[in-house]
Amino acid sequence: MTAFAVAARRMFSSLRVPNYRLYFAGQAISLSGTWMQSVGQGWLVLDLTGSGTAIGLVLALQFLPVLLLGPLGGVAADRFDKRRLLFGTQVVAALLAATLGLLVLFEVVRLWMVFILAACLGFVNLVDNPTRQSFVGEMVGSDDLTNAVSLNSVLVNVARVAGPAAAGALIITLGVAPCFLINAASYLAALAALALMRPDRLHRTPPQGRGRGQLRAGLRYVRTNRVLLIPLIMMAVVGTLAYEFQVILPLLARFTFGGDAATYGAMTALMGAGAVVGGLLTAAAGRRRPTALASMALLFGTFQTAAAFAPTRALALAAMVPLGAASIAFLSLGNATLQLASAPEMRGRVMALWAVAFLGSTPVGGPLMGWIGGHSPRWALGIGGLATLLCGVLAFRPLARAAAAVSPMASAAPLAAEPVDKA
């Protein structure tokens, strides 16, 4: 077998797991709808207000529950059956998308309505995100976890190509309402995938019983493990200042380059195309040392700074490709590092803190970057790039020392070797 064939086989190894194949197929449809709604929501708020700060406030409300109550979502993910929890979150998210679509379709939508629906979606994400992240390990086991996390990132970014491109075309031709209605319908694919799974083939960790102190135990567990703590701190900084693309890119498209919804869609789609490449390369590489996260932060920060100060629209669009690749590689490495360094019974709580750092930072970063972007979209993007560069520089040596003290890949308790029947 050639080296290329070996790499290709390793790149898609987790898709040999039937349950994960179902999940992957369902998410391919559902996530495209999610990205359509993301682009539609940003453009809807911009049409209603003309304000970058308002876009940031909507995103802040959407992620505020994760910031304030995120660890509780992790307790739920560790305590209850993850597959059943995901059924519930998908149904509620579909109803919220349908509601927003109908409000826009009948021309009765107001900004306060968007605020309320965004906050409601935030409470769904509070439970959905840590449950979804930790459910990946139950589907594929520890050996294929890094590969599956990376392929999930690829999937998100294939959807980032398809969803925004479709959203831009729909907004120009039919208006913004179809973005929300199609997203609502796309959740049916995710629900079908969950329903068709074989529960007896899941590598389940027995749910944690109800008890006192579970939240404190999770926080203490992270605080005493530097291989968990340092990536979480990095993600809190980078998530606050660098991952606010939904706020900054519409402003960059309209006010810096004089573009429209198609320009914004093209920027997002090109970032997604780059992220597909970055995710596939990360999937093929397999397990990496924690210091790889710091190295990737340096690349991510460099490309974001370059994109921020590209002198022309064409160069800015070209810069979106390597920026997307580095941003998703950083995210995949951080996610996999945390999951592999966590004991299975703690994984939901650890990933809830990851959600707090990544998604929960938006209530702070969204309005802040929206305000800065309202004055200068270039500087809003550039500040994120410089902050990411600084994180990479400062984190490299502490991560190297922590990895030398204890190998997180070896110390993590393995997932159950044999699938456990839910019954």
C-alpha positions in Angstrom: 0.0 0.0 0.0 1.4 3.4 -1.0 2.1 6.1 1.5 -0.7 8.2 0.0 -3.2 5.3 0.4 -2.1 4.8 4.0 -2.6 8.5 4.8 -6.0 8.5 3.0 -7.1 5.5 5.0 -6.0 7.1 8.3 -7.7 10.4 7.3 -11.1 8.7 7.3 -10.6 5.9 9.8 -13.5 6.9 12.1 -16.0 6.6 9.2 -15.6 2.8 9.4 -17.8 3.0 12.5 -21.5 2.6 11.4 -22.9 4.8 14.1 -20.5 7.5 13.3 -21.3 7.3 9.6 -24.9 7.9 10.4 -24.1 10.8 12.6 -21.8 12.3 10.0 -24.4 12.0 7.3 -27.1 13.6 9.4 -24.8 16.5 10.4 -23.7 17.1 6.8 -27.3 18.2 6.1 -28.1 19.8 9.4 -24.9 21.9 9.7 -25.5 23.4 6.2 -28.8 24.7 7.5 -27.1 26.0 10.6 -24.6 28.0 8.6 -27.5 29.4 6.4 -29.2 30.6 9.5 -25.9 32.1 10.8 -25.4 34.2 7.7 -29.1 35.0 7.5 -29.2 36.2 11.1 -26.3 38.5 10.7 -27.7 40.0 7.5 -31.2 40.3 9.1 -29.8 42.3 12.1 -27.7 44.5 9.8 -30.8 45.3 7.7 -32.9 46.0 10.8 -30.3 48.2 12.5 -27.3 48.9 10.2 -25.2 48.4 13.4 -22.2 46.1 14.0 -22.8 46.4 17.7 -26.3 45.0 17.3 -24.9 42.0 15.5 -22.6 41.5 18.4 -25.4 41.8 20.9 -27.5 39.1 19.2 -24.5 36.8 19.3 -23.8 37.7 22.9 -27.4 36.8 23.9 -27.1 33.5 22.0 -24.0 32.5 23.9 -24.7 34.2 27.3 -26.3 31.1 28.8 -23.1 29.1 27.9 -21.0 31.7 29.6 -23.1 31.9 32.8 -24.2 28.3 33.2 -21.9 26.3 30.9 -20.6 23.9 33.5 -24.2 22.8 34.4 -24.5 21.7 30.8 -21.5 19.4 31.3 -23.0 18.0 34.5 -26.1 17.1 32.4 -24.0 15.5 29.7 -22.2 13.3 32.2 -25.4 12.4 34.1 -27.9 11.5 31.4 -27.9 9.4 28.2 -26.2 11.6 25.6 -28.2 10.3 22.6 -31.5 11.0 24.2 -30.3 14.5 25.2 -29.4 15.2 21.6 -32.9 14.2 20.4 -34.3 16.9 22.7 -31.9 19.7 21.7 -32.4 19.1 18.0 -36.2 19.3 18.3 -36.1 22.5 20.2 -33.5 24.1 17.9 -35.7 23.3 14.9 -38.7 24.9 16.5 -36.8 28.1 17.2 -35.5 28.3 13.6 -39.0 27.8 12.2 -40.3 30.5 14.5 -37.8 33.1 13.3 -38.4 32.1 9.7 -42.1 32.6 10.0 -41.7 36.0 11.7 -39.5 37.2 8.8 -41.8 35.7 6.2 -44.8 37.5 7.5 -42.8 40.7 7.9 -43.5 41.1 11.6 -40.0 40.5 12.9 -38.5 43.1 15.3 -35.1 43.2 16.8 -36.3 42.3 20.3 -37.8 39.1 18.8 -34.4 38.2 17.4 -32.9 38.9 20.8 -35.3 36.5 22.6 -34.9 33.7 20.1 -31.1 34.0 20.2 -31.2 33.7 24.0 -33.5 30.6 23.8 -31.1 29.0 21.3 -28.3 29.7 23.8 -30.1 27.6 26.4 -30.3 24.8 23.9 -26.5 25.1 23.2 -25.9 25.0 26.9 -26.8 21.3 26.9 -26.2 20.4 23.3 -22.6 21.4 22.9 -20.9 19.4 25.7 -23.3 16.5 25.0 -22.4 16.5 21.3 -18.7 16.8 21.9 -18.5 14.0 24.4 -20.9 11.8 22.4 -18.2 11.6 19.6 -16.1 9.5 21.9 -19.0 7.2 22.7 -19.5 6.6 19.0 -15.9 5.9 17.9 -13.8 5.0 21.0 -10.5 6.6 22.1 -8.4 5.3 19.2 -10.3 7.2 16.6 -11.3 10.2 18.7 -8.8 12.7 17.2 -9.7 11.6 13.7 -13.5 11.9 14.4 -13.0 15.4 16.0 -11.0 16.5 13.0 -13.6 15.1 10.5 -16.3 16.9 12.5 -14.4 20.1 11.9 -14.2 19.3 8.2 -17.9 18.7 8.1 -18.6 22.0 9.8 -16.5 23.8 7.3 -17.9 21.9 4.2 -21.2 23.2 5.6 -19.6 26.6 5.9 -18.9 26.5 2.2 -22.3 25.3 1.1 -24.5 27.1 3.7 -23.3 30.7 3.2 -23.1 30.3 -0.6 -26.8 29.2 -0.6 -27.7 31.8 2.0 -26.2 34.6 -0.1 -28.1 33.5 -3.2 -31.3 33.1 -1.3 -31.1 36.5 0.4 -30.5 38.2 -3.0 -33.3 36.4 -4.8 -36.0 35.4 -2.2 -35.1 37.3 1.0 -33.7 36.1 4.3 -36.7 34.0 5.6 -35.8 30.8 3.6 -32.4 30.7 5.5 -34.3 30.0 8.7 -37.0 27.8 7.4 -34.6 25.5 5.5 -32.5 25.3 8.7 -35.5 24.1 10.6 -36.2 21.4 8.1 -32.5 20.3 8.1 -32.8 19.1 11.7 -34.9 16.2 10.5 -31.7 14.6 9.1 -29.9 14.8 12.4 -33.0 13.3 14.2 -33.1 10.5 11.7 -29.5 9.7 12.2 -29.9 9.5 15.9 -32.9 7.3 15.6 -31.2 4.8 13.3 -28.1 4.3 15.5 -27.3 0.9 17.2 -27.2 1.8 20.9 -25.5 -1.6 21.7 -22.5 -0.5 19.6 -21.9 2.7 21.5 -18.8 2.8 23.7 -20.8 4.2 26.6 -19.4 5.5 29.9 -22.0 4.7 32.6 -23.9 7.9 33.3 -22.9 9.6 36.6 -25.6 9.2 39.3 -27.2 12.3 40.9 -25.0 13.6 43.7 -23.7 16.6 45.4 -20.5 18.4 44.4 -20.3 17.2 40.8 -19.8 20.7 39.4 -17.1 21.5 42.0 -15.4 18.2 41.2 -15.2 19.0 37.5 -13.7 22.5 38.2 -11.2 21.1 40.6 -10.2 18.4 38.1 -9.4 21.0 35.5 -7.6 23.3 37.8 -5.1 20.6 38.9 -4.3 19.4 35.3 -2.3 22.0 33.4 -2.7 20.1 30.1 -6.4 20.9 30.4 -6.1 24.3 32.1 -3.7 26.0 29.6 -5.7 25.1 26.4 -8.8 26.4 28.2 -7.2 29.7 29.0 -5.9 30.0 25.4 -9.3 29.3 24.1 -10.9 31.9 26.3 -8.6 34.6 25.0 -8.7 33.5 21.3 -12.5 32.8 21.5 -13.1 36.3 22.9 -10.9 38.3 20.4 -10.2 36.1 17.3 -13.2 33.9 16.7 -15.8 36.7 16.2 -15.9 36.3 12.4 -19.7 36.4 12.4 -19.5 39.9 13.7 -16.5 41.2 11.8 -16.8 39.7 8.4 -20.2 41.4 7.5 -18.6 44.7 8.5 -15.5 44.0 6.6 -17.5 43.1 3.5 -19.8 46.1 3.6 -17.9 49.0 5.0 -14.2 48.2 4.1 -14.7 46.7 0.7 -18.2 48.1 -0.3 -19.6 44.7 -0.9 -23.0 43.0 -0.3 -24.4 39.7 1.1 -22.6 37.8 -1.7 -19.2 39.3 -0.6 -19.9 38.3 3.0 -21.0 34.8 1.8 -17.8 34.5 -0.3 -15.6 35.4 2.6 -17.3 32.8 4.9 -17.2 30.2 2.1 -13.5 30.7 1.4 -12.7 30.4 5.1 -14.7 27.2 5.1 -12.8 25.8 2.1 -9.5 26.5 3.8 -10.9 24.9 7.0 -11.8 21.7 5.1 -8.1 21.4 4.1 -6.9 22.2 7.6 -9.3 19.7 9.1 -8.3 16.8 6.7 -4.6 17.4 7.4 -5.2 17.3 11.1 -7.3 14.1 10.8 -4.5 12.5 8.8 -1.8 13.5 11.3 -3.6 11.7 14.2 -2.6 12.3 17.8 -0.3 15.3 18.4 1.6 16.6 21.5 -0.1 19.4 23.4 2.7 21.8 22.2 1.2 21.5 18.7 -1.6 23.7 19.9 0.8 26.6 20.6 2.4 26.2 17.3 -0.9 26.3 15.5 -1.8 29.4 17.4 1.2 31.1 15.9 0.1 30.2 12.4 -3.5 31.2 13.1 -2.5 34.6 14.5 -0.2 35.2 11.6 -2.8 34.5 8.9 -5.5 36.5 10.7 -3.3 39.5 11.0 -2.4 39.3 7.3 -6.1 39.0 6.4 -6.9 42.1 8.5 -4.6 44.4 6.7 -4.9 43.0 3.1 -5.0 46.1 0.9 -7.5 44.9 -1.6 -10.7 42.8 -1.7 -9.1 40.1 -3.8 -6.2 39.7 -1.4 -8.5 39.7 1.6 -10.6 36.9 0.0 -7.4 34.9 -0.8 -6.3 35.3 2.8 -9.5 33.7 4.0 -8.3 30.3 2.8 -5.2 29.8 5.0 -7.0 31.6 7.8 -9.8 29.1 7.7 -7.2 26.2 7.6 -5.3 27.4 10.7 -8.4 28.4 12.7 -10.0 25.0 12.4 -6.7 23.1 13.0 -6.3 25.1 16.2 -9.9 24.3 17.3 -9.5 20.6 16.4 -6.2 20.2 18.3 -7.6 22.0 21.3 -10.7 19.8 21.4 -8.9 16.6 20.9 -6.2 17.5 23.5 -8.9 18.1 26.1 -10.9 14.9 25.3 -7.9 12.6 25.3 -6.5 14.1 28.5 -9.8 13.8 30.3 -11.1 10.7 32.2 -14.3 9.5 30.5 -16.5 10.2 33.5 -15.3 13.8 33.5 -15.4 14.4 29.8 -18.8 16.2 29.7 -17.8 18.6 32.3 -14.4 19.3 30.7 -16.0 19.9 27.3 -18.6 22.2 28.9 -15.7 24.4 30.1 -14.4 24.2 26.5 -17.8 25.5 25.4 -17.6 28.3 28.0 -14.2 29.3 26.7 -15.1 29.1 23.0 -18.8 29.9 22.8 -19.3 31.6 26.2 -16.6 34.2 25.3 -18.9 35.6 22.6 -21.1 37.7 25.0 -17.9 39.6 25.8 -16.1 39.4 22.5 -19.1 39.9 20.2 -20.1 43.4 21.4 -16.5 44.4 21.9 -15.4 43.4 18.4 -18.7 44.8 17.0 -17.9 48.1 18.6 -14.3 48.1 17.4 -15.4 46.9 13.9 -18.0 49.7 13.7 -15.0 52.1 13.8 -12.5 49.9 11.9 -13.3 46.4 10.7 -9.6 45.9 9.9 -8.5 46.6 13.5 -11.2 44.4 14.9 -9.8 41.4 12.8 -6.2 42.4 13.5 -6.5 42.6 17.3 -7.7 39.0 17.2 -4.7 37.9 15.2 -2.2 39.7 17.4 -3.9 38.2 20.6 -3.7 34.7 19.1 0.0 35.2 18.2 0.7 36.2 21.8 -1.1 33.1 23.2 1.0 30.9 21.1 4.2 32.5 22.3 3.3 32.4 26.0 1.8 28.9 26.0 4.5 26.9 24.3 6.9 26.4 27.2 4.2 25.8 29.9 2.6 23.2 27.6 6.0 21.5 26.9 6.7 21.3 30.7 3.2 19.9 31.4 3.5 17.3 28.7 7.0 16.3 30.0 5.7 15.9 33.5 2.8 13.6 32.5 1.8 12.3 29.1 -1.9 13.2 28.8 -2.5 10.8 26.0 -1.3 7.9 28.2 -2.8 9.1 31.5 -6.3 9.5 30.3 -8.5 6.6 31.4 -9.6 4.7 28.2 -13.1 4.4 27.0 -14.8 1.1 27.5 -13.2 -1.5 25.2 -16.6 -3.1 24.5 -19.8 -1.4 23.6 -22.3 -1.3 26.5 -26.0 -1.8 25.8 -28.2 1.0 27.1 -30.6 -1.5 28.6 
